Structures are given as structure tokens and as C-alpha cells.
Amino acid sequence: MRTAEEYIAKLKTMRPNIYLNGEVIARDDPRLKYGVNTISETFNWAADPANEDLLTAKSHLTGEKINRYCHIHQSPEDLLKKQEMTRFYCQRVGGCIQRCMGVDALNALSVVTKNIDLEMGTQYNEHFLAYLKKYQEEDLVANCAQTDVKGDRSLRPHQQTDPDLYLRVVKKTEEGIIVRGCKAHNTIAPYADEIIVVPTRMMTEKDADWAVAFAIQADAPGVSQVVRVSNPRPREELLAPFNNYGSADSLTVFDDVLIPWERVFMCGEYKYAGQLASLFATYHRHSYTGCKPATTDVLMGATALVAEYNGIEKSSQVREELAEMVTIAELVYASGIAASVKSTKAPSGTQIPDIVYTNVGRYHAGINVYREHEILAEISGGLPATIPSEKEFSNAEISALMDKYIMRKDGISAEAQQRCFRMISDLLCSSHAGVVQVAGVHGGGSPIMERIAITGQYDMKAKKNLAKYLAGIKE
């Protein structure tokens, strides 16, 4: 397994192909360090023997110990540990751990490549397993690039005026395939080793050129990343763990990129495009049943802390709203547990979480994102929006007055008060907070997509038959 230092050293060797604020930057640019810090924790904590059972696994290919973020789930217990691991990491960085993108894509590909081979006699699973072995041995980090820019949403890929608005195969050669297009919302891509591309939707026969899946180095020739960063406000004096971590998202352009055949996992098998898109979403939404409870844990802890500092922790309103946050976090987590326990094994041997329970959990998380922030805003009051800068609290002319007038409950220092409200300001009022809130709704699929998945998989006929039985209807 790699160390964080080895991961960072590798990033420094990669080709600068990242565009940020009008310039091309390398991966050691200070603006990316917050996302790099986040991923580094997945190496740091996994290296601690005390965390071995939760954060590492035994490769089903080699029998070697690997980072669990490189593992193909072989049992319900694996799914449960992945969910618990995700909550563990997200609590420690105060938000999204991001590395789930890669492992969720790998698991979906392990299932679908085998399914294609069984029906069509292809060799995609052989390609995938060779790639997976390398991925595990090198302890790689990957982004999953799924969402196409899509153009006119009412039209299928082959109907678009510009055929490149969905990523497609433009040519096949002896060496591999040439692809062109663009993928959006690619969290972690600027500081990932690899980009794994999967389809974004179901395809028809006319969409075969767009039914493609592959893996490529994130700095490969022809790949460009147009990036925005989302970092908490920097601290100059009151340094805090929360402000060490951030993220970045890429609009990833593929300009006639050569993908070697051994890295191609689908090429024209349009009947399987929807299956792969759905399976990645299922695995990723299952990851959300670990990360979203952790995010609620952070907001809940901040709410309880500021209630204490404001002297209102015994208020019935506070207790009721904290109870509401508990139900959100633990119902989402419980749905993930149920999805693991009710999981099924694919022909590839990979464990697939139950689709209905997975989507129920993700849906419940998504529709409550703004409610959780609303509760924190209600309990904390207006100070998170108006708190003066750090420098006012250290200015010799005014600092004593700042300390005097930020005080609330006796026995809690002015610095502790300031730290509390400054973190809540970051959680509620910063640009980073806005990104986190939107991502909480749409990441892994919007609530409407979860409803579609739930209604598409749920056995409503059985419920109607139950009603007929109880009503005595025998037709």
C-alpha cells in the first residue's frame, strides 16, 4: 500500500493539464492542496495497524493486503465495512472523502464486464481484472467520469446536433479506440491518478458509439481538465482541522484521446450501457449512506455545541431539532445497512447492494440537506453571517473588546466561542458551504433519480396482490 507522501510525489510527476482561473497549473498548486490533504488521509489512517480490519482488505485476486478503497466487495460484510469506513473518514475530514468515486466504479465494472463476456464472448472482464491488479498493487486513486454534458436533454446521444456532447468513440485502431467528448462534475479528478469513464444513461442501437467504458491516466495526451476548487476559508491564526480539507471538480475534455484496448471495458455494447450506469449509481449511492450520516454528524455536533455556548441546550426546541437530525443520520445509515444485508452476488462474484434500500437511503439524505443547515442556522443565530475577521480578535487596539462582546455562557473562553462561530460560518455562509449543499442534493444522482430507481425496482404488484387478498378479491 502507498503512503500519502508517495501519493503526493506521484502527483508532482504528472503532466500539467489542469486549467484554473485562466492558467495551466501543476498538481502541487497550493489551491489543490486541500483536496490532496483529503485524499492523503485515506493513506494515513489505513497505515495505522489499529485500523487494519476496517480500512484494509484482502485482495480476492492476489490475497495481499490492500487499501479497502481498491477492493471488490465479496460479501455483505465487505459492503458493511465500506459503509462504516466511509463514515469514519468523512467524520475526520468534516465532509466528503471523495475516494469512493474509484472503488464504486471498479465494483460496477467488475459486474458488467463479466455479464457482457458471458453473453457476447468478449474479453472485457479479462482486461478489467488485469487493470484491477495494477490498481490494487499501486494503490491508485481514481475519479469516475460518468455525467456527460448532454446538450439538449430531450434528445438521445445520436440525435444531438453536436455528436460530441456525449463522449463517444470516433475511431477504432489496432492500438485501441479514439474517444472525443467531455465529462462534467468530476470530483477528485485534478488530484487522481486515473479517470474511469462509464456511460451516463441507457443507450439504443443507434447510440452504440456512445456506449463506451474505459480507464485512462488523468494526465494522458488529449485529456484536459477545466477545474474549480471548493475550499473552506483559509485560516491565518485560529488554525483548525476542518479548514485543512477541500475538494475540486473538473470539466474533463477528451480531445481525440487514444485508449489502449487493454484499458477498454465496453465498446458498442449498448444493451449494457444502462446497466453499467445504474450499477455505478447504486454503488455510489450506497457510499452516500456512509458519507451523508457523517456530514449530518458534523452539523449535529456544531448545532449541539452552539446551543451549549448560547446557553439554550436544555430548550425543548433544541432537543426536538437535534432529535430530527439524529433520525436523518441514522435512517440513512440504516438503509445502507439494510442494502448490505439484502445484497446479492453477481456472476462475477461481486456483491451488489440492494437497489431499493440504497436509493431510499440516498433519497432521504438528499431531501434533508437544506433542512439540516436550516436547523444549524436557527440555533446558532446571526453571528455566523456577521462575525468579524480573525485579525480583529488579535488587533491590540480592539481585541479586548472583541473578546468581551463575543462572550456567551460563563465558563467558555472567548477563543472557544470564536472558534465555534467561525466554524459554523464556514459550514453555513462560505462559498464552500454552498457547493457542499448543492452536492448533497445532486451528488450521486438527484432525488428524482432515486425515485425513478425505487419505483422501477420495487415490487408494487405484490402490494396490490396483498390488498386484493385482504379485500377478498379473487379475480
N, C-alpha and C positions, 0 to 999 in steps of 0.2 A: 504494500500500500504506500501511496505517496505521502509526503509531508506537505504542509502548507508552503514551506519555503521552496520545495521542488515545484509545486504548482505555480507559484509566483515567478520562479525563474523561467519556467517554460513560456509563460505569457510574454516575457520580455524578448523572447527569440522570435515571436510571431510577426508576420508581415503587417505593417501599419495599413489597415484598410478600413479604419473607423473614422467617420465624419461626424464632428461635434462642433456646433456653433461656428460653422463655416471653415473649419480647418481639419486636416487629417492628423489624427493623434495615434500614438502607440498605446499599448495596453498597460503601461506603467504611468499613464497620465494621472495626476492627483485626483481628477474628477471621477475616475473609475475606482479609486481605492476603496470606497465604501462598499461597493458591490463585491470587490475582490476580498475584502475583510469578511463579508458574509460567507462566501464560499469557503474561505480558509478555515472557518470554524468546523466545517464538516470533515476536515482532515485533523484538526487539533483534538477535538473531542473523541474521535474514533481511535486515536492513538493511545488513549488512556485505557489501560487494562481493565479498569473498573467498569468501563462502558462496552466491553467486548461483546457481551451477549446481545445487547440492543443495537449497537451501531455497526457491527460487522456481521458477516455471514460466511458460510462455506460455499464456494462455487460448485454448482452442480456439474460443471464441465471439468474442472481440474481438481476439485477437493481442497483447494487452497483457501486460506482466509482472505476475504475481500471486504472492501467497504460496502455496506449494505446498499448504498446508492448505485452500485454496479450489479446488483443481484436480480436474478429472475425468480420470482416468487414460486415456491414449490408446494406450499401448503397454506391452510388458513392461518397457521401460526406466523408464517412469513408476512402475510398481509397485516396481521395484528401488530407485529413488530415494526413494520414500515410506518403504520399509522402512529404508533407510540413514538417512534423515532422522530417523525415529522413534528409532533407536538413538542417534544424535548428540544429540538433545535430552534424552532420558531420562538419558544419562550426565551431562549438565551440570546437571540438577536433582536427580539422585540418586533418581529414581523416575518415576512416570507423568507424562507431559507433558499428557495429558487432551484436547488439542485434536483428536486423531484422531476423537473422537466425531462431530464435524460432518462431516469430509470422508468418513468411511465411510458415513454416512447419505446424503450427496449422491450418492456414486457408486452406491449401491444404488438410489436413486430415479431416477437417470438411466437406468438399465437398465429398471426395471419400468414406469415411466410410459410409455416408448416401447412396451414389449410390450403394455400394456393398450390403447394407442391403435391399434396395428396390428390387434388382434383386434376391438376393440369400437367403434372410430371416435370415441373420446373425445378430449379436448384436454388431458389431464394433462401430457403432455410439453411442450406449449407453455407451460403455467403454470409448470412446473418450470424451463424454460430462462430465462424472464423473471425468476424468483426467483433463479436461479443467477447471472445477470448482475449483479443488485443485490448479491448476496452477495460476488461477486468484487470488484466496484468499491468496495464499502465495507469489504472485508477483514474480514468478520464472523466471530464466534466462536459456535459452536452446540453445544448438548447434543443427543444423540439419546435421546429418551424412548421406550424400547421396552417394558420389562418392566411389565406390569400387576400390580396387587396380587393378582389371580386368585382370591381366595376359596377355594372348595373345588376343589383341584387335580384331582379326579376328574371334574369337570363342565366342559362347554364353556361359552362365554360366555352363550349363550341359556338355559342350564339353571340358572344361578346364581339363588339366592333374591333377591339384590340385583343387578339388571342393571348397576349402575354399577361393579361390581368389575372389569370390563374396560371401558376407555374406549370410549364409543360415541357415535353420532350420535343426538341426541334430537329434532332438528327440522331441516328444510331451509327456508330463506327465499330471497328474491330476492338478498339481500346475501351469503349464504353458509350455512354449516352451524353448528348449535349443538351443542357437544360437552360431555359430562359424564363424569367418571371420575377416575382417579388413576394416575400412573406412578411407579414406585419405582426406587431405586438410581441416581438421575440425577446422576452425577458431572459437575461443572463448571457445572451449571445456575445456581447462585446468582451466578456472575460471567460468564455467557454473554449475548450479545446476543439470541440466538434459541433456541427449543426446536423441534426437528424430531421429530414423532411418527410412529412406524411401528408396524405390528402386531407382536404378540409370538409369534404361532403361526399354524398353518393354520386356516382357517375353513370352515364349511359354509354352505349356502344360508340356514339358519336364523340364522347368525351375521352376516349381511350388515351389520347396523347397527354391528357392531364392527370391520368391515373398513374402516379409515379411516387415512389418512396426510395430514399437513399440516405447515405451519410457522407459528409464531406468535412474536411478541415475548415475551421472557421476563418482561416486566412488564405484559403485556396485562390488561385488565379481566377479572376472574374467575379469573385464574391466581394461585395461592398456592403458595409453596414452604416446606415444613417441613424444616429443614436441620439436619444435624450436621456439624461440622468435624473434620478429622483433620490435625493439625499436629504436627511434631516439637516436642520440649520447647524452650521459649524459652531463649535464652542471654542472660546479662547481662554476662559478662566474656569468655569464650572464644568470641567470635563466629566462626561457620564457615558457609561457603556452604550446606552440607546443611540447616541449620536455617532457611534463608530461604524454603523451599518447602513447600507442603502442598496439601490438597485439601478439598473439601466436597461432600457428597451431599445430594440433595433428594428428598423425597417430594412430588411435584408434583401439586397438585389443580387440576382443571379444573371449575369450577362454572358450567355453562351459558355457556361461552365462545364468542363469535362468531368463526368462522374465515372470512374473505372467500374467495369462490370462487377467486380467482386464487392463493390460497395452499393450495388443496386439491389433493392429488395422488392420492388414492384415496378413493372414497366408495361402498361397497357391492359393489365388485368382489371378492367373497370368494375367487374362484379364485386371485387373485394375492396374497392376504394371506400365505400361507405362503412364496411366492417372495420377497416383499419382506423378510419376517422372516429367511429363510435367507440372503439376499444381504447384508443388513446384517451379520449374524453372520459371514459369510465375509470381508467386507472388514475387519471389526473384529478378527477372529482373525488375519488377515494382518498387521494393525498390531501385534498382540502378538508376532509373530515378529521385530519390531524392538525393542519395549519390554522384553520379558522377557529377552532376552540382555543388554540394558543393565542391568537390575536385577541379573542374575547377575554382571555385570562389577563392580558396586558391592560386592556381597557377597564376591566373589572377591578383589577388591583389599583389602578390610578383613581377610579371612582371611590373605592373604599378609603384610600389614603387621603384624598382631598376632603372627603366627608369628615374624617377624623380631624384633619387640620383645621377645618372650618367649625368644628365642634358640633356637628349635626349627625354624627354617626348613629345615634340612637333614634333618629327620626323614623317614623313609620314609612314615609315616602322613600327614604334612602334604603331601608330594609327591603321594601317591595321591589324597588328597581334593581337592586343587587340580585334579588332572587330571580328576577326576569333574565338578567344576564347569565346567571347560573344555568337556567333552563335552556337558553340558546346554546351555550357552550357544550353542555353535556348531552343534549338531544342530538346535536350534530355529531359529537363523538360517538354516541351510542349507535347512530345509524351506520357509522363506519365499522364499528364492532360487528353489528348485525350483517353488514355486507361481507365481512371477512368470514364469519362463521357460516354463512349461507353461500359461500363461494363455490365455484365448480372448477373442475380440471379440464383444460383443453387437450386435444390430441398431442400437442407439443409437450405436455406435462406441466404447463404453466397454469398457475392458479388465477382465476378470474373472479373479482369481487362481484357480488350480486348487483345487477344493474339498477333495480328499483331502489333498494336501500341506499346505494351510493348516491343516486340522484335526489332522493328525498333529503339526505343529509346536506348535500351541496345546495339544494334549493332553499332549505331552511336557513342556511348560513347567509346566502345571498340576499334574501329579502329582509334580513335583520341588520345588515351592515349599518345603515344610517340610524336605525333605532338605537344601537349601542352607542354611537357617537352622540346622539341626542341626549341619552341618559348622562353621559360624562359631562356634556355641556351644561345640563340642568343643575347638576350637583356642584360643579366647580365654580359657576358664576361667570362674571365677565372678565376677570383678571387675565385668563389665558390669552384673551384677544388684545389686551392693552398693557401687559407687563412691560416696563421699560427694559432697555438693553442691559446686558451684563455690566457694561462699563460704568453705568450709573451707580451700581452697587459697590464698585471699587474706587469710585472717584472720591478723593479725600474730602472735598468740599461738601458733598451731599450724601455720602454713604451712610452716615449715622442716621440721617433722617429716612433714607430708603429702608434700612433695617428696622427702624422704629415703626414705620407705617405699613410694612408688609406683614407684620405680626398678626396672628390669629389666636389660636388656642395656646394657653400657657404651657410652658414646658417643652415647646417645639421651637427650635432655633430659627432665626431669620434665614440662615443659609438653607436649612431644610425646607422652609416654606418656599423660598425662591426656587430651589431645585424642583420641588413638586409642581409648582405652577408653570415653570419653564418647560418641563417635560410634557405637561398637558397641552401647553401652547403648541408644541411640536406635533402632538397627536391630533389636535383639532384644527389649528389655524395655519399651518405651514403649507407650502406647495406640495411637499411630500405627503402630507395628510390627505390632500385632495386626490392625489394619484392612488394612494392606498385605498381610499373609499371606493373609487370607481373600479379599481382592480378587484375589490372584494365583491362587487356585484357581477362583473363580467368575466373575471379570470376563470378559465376552465369551462366557460360557457355561461351565457346569461340565464336568468331564471326561466325564461320562456323555453330555452333549450332543455332544461331539466324537466319541465312539464311535458314537453314532447316525448322525451325518453321514458318518463314514468308512464304516460298513457299508452305509449307504443308497446311497452313490455308487460304492463300489469294485466292480470287475468280477470278482466271485468265480466267475461262470460260466466265464470264460476260464481261471481257475486250475484248475477242475475238468476242463475240456477238455484242459488241458495234462497233468494227471495221467492222464486216460484215454489220451491219446496215448502217454505214456511207459510205461503199463502194458499197452499193446496192446489196449485195449478199443475195439471198433469199432461198438458198438450205437448 
